[in-house]
Amino acid sequence: ALFNNRASLFEPQEFSSYVKNVIFPKGHKVEAIAREYATKHGISIEPCVMSRGKFLASFDGLKKDFMGNELGVWECKQWNEKLAESVKNEVVPETHKWQLVQQLYVTGLKTATFVVTDGTPENWEECEFTATQADFDKLLAAWDLFETDLKNYVPVEKSMRRTYRNQS
């Protein structure tokens, strides 16, 4: 489905009404509260979108000191126990690592702060993440492979897709 969407551009990504009306708004609310909390502790966090060549990254925030110097990437995720435990142990799971690697590649910054919170100080875990050159190499190789696969992909017309019916 991903290749078909990217190759043909006729099917925008769709999210369920629950995701659109509950998950996304809650996440944006938590990010805003977390940004405000971090600002009270001497760090300015500004959401933004940046690009580097053909690469793009959307950021929950870039950490800046009050002189405007960029300090690092800031990424905030909604609280869940498993993710919080991982971050408490200073491990960014693979499910989130590559977002940070791409953000660091695009910005050229050295570190990312990865936060898991529900917007309260009681449920707040964070750790620092630094990508290696091997991470950047793997990221770029993966995007090269994706681009090659996409060029070679033949989109499936909507009318030609199989539909399966219950045979009983």
WOFEN-V158699 format. One record per run of one state. SS is the DSSP state (A for helix, B for strand, O for the rest). FROM is the first residue (numbers start at 1). TO is the last residue. If there is no record, write none. Layout:
BEGIN
SS FROM TO
SS FROM TO
END
This chain:
BEGIN
O 1 1
A 2 8
O 9 16
A 17 39
O 40 43
B 44 52
O 53 54
B 55 64
O 65 69
B 70 78
O 79 80
A 81 88
O 89 93
A 94 107
O 108 110
B 111 117
O 118 123
B 124 130
O 131 132
A 133 152
O 153 157
A 158 160
O 161 168
END
